[in-house]
């Protein structure tokens, strides 16, 4: 339970980061916050063409994309 609280705290800290002041990403556009993609979940499925990927947020605050 404590790990989940730490994870939520980390996500809240990330959400407080002001993306308007962030440098443009490598693709030339403003970055999208992971919270926008995950919407409170720890895992979302992403369809890219015919492939399906899982984007997971770890308890350590990392993102993992797997096919």
Buried (B, 14 or more C-beta within 10 A) or exposed (E): EEEEEEBEEBBEEEEEEEEEEEEEEEEEEEBEBBBEEBEEEEEBEEEEEEEEEEBBBEEEBEEEEEE
